[in-house]
Amino acid sequence: MRMEKSGKISIVAVVAAVILLGAFSTFFFLLSETWHVPRNKIAIIEVTGEITEAHERGANPEAIRKLLSRAEEDGEIKAVVLRINSGGGTAGASWDMYRAVKRVEKPVVASIGDIGASGAYLVAVAADEIIATPISTVGSIGAAVVFPFDIPANASEEAEKLSSLPSGEFKDLFADYRLSERERGYLEERLENVLEVFLNCVTEKRDISEENITRLAKGGWFTGEEGLRMGLVDKIGNLDDAIEEAAQLANVSLEDTKVVTLRIEDSKVIES
């Protein structure tokens, strides 16, 4: 009798232990799901508006360098998505931003929204991949001089105003209201040099045919769909597609990755 009672008690104890273990397992599973923290991050950095040294946030070289440095230093950030909505800006600032993006050792994907043209496209070229919507504006490769006054259509017209005495023929290009043929030629040479640098940056990263390079040299803009056919864009897609592409390049799962935005506020980099 005692043997039977002891056996029954042992069986009941084992069953109770199994039930208790199952309850604890369920509890810890639910707890882990509730408190699960992604191990990886993908950082979005916005390039919006005119690119210039004077811009306060994400469209100037200093801000971009700060944001990219933060992305590089944070071990949890595995890739960067540049969200571009800009028609470009000054040549110097665009070049500096291009160089800053090119130095990043983590995967970088450029996501072009409404527009990524001129200097903004130069910045995008530094990324590992470029993704644009089919109706985005891309391209506009080249440079232009914006005159501080109205230039007469006839280059032989006399200047209406003379305000300086230059040390050289081209020193006072914008000092008075005239532009001779020689001065026009001088400016065209400078613009050709800028265009050559721009095209070299593009062809270094992009597989573009000679025919399309000739088209690009004219400075026109194209839709994202046209850009895909010409080699200016890698894929058609939106921001979500760019984030997925960044995750693939970084070999991380989006299920274990948090998407954050880095921006400058009060001269500090913040994450949201």
URLINPE-V851098 format. One record per helix or strand of 3 or more residues. SS is the DSSP state (helix for helix, strand for strand). FROM is the first residue (numbers start at 0). LEN is the number of residues. If there is no record, write none. Layout:
# URLINPE-V851098
ss	from	len
SS	FROM	LEN
SS	FROM	LEN
This chain:
# URLINPE-V851098
ss	from	len
helix	1	33
strand	39	9
helix	60	13
strand	76	10
helix	90	12
strand	106	11
helix	118	7
strand	128	4
strand	136	3
helix	180	25
helix	209	7
strand	220	3
helix	223	7
helix	238	12
helix	253	3
strand	256	9
strand	267	4
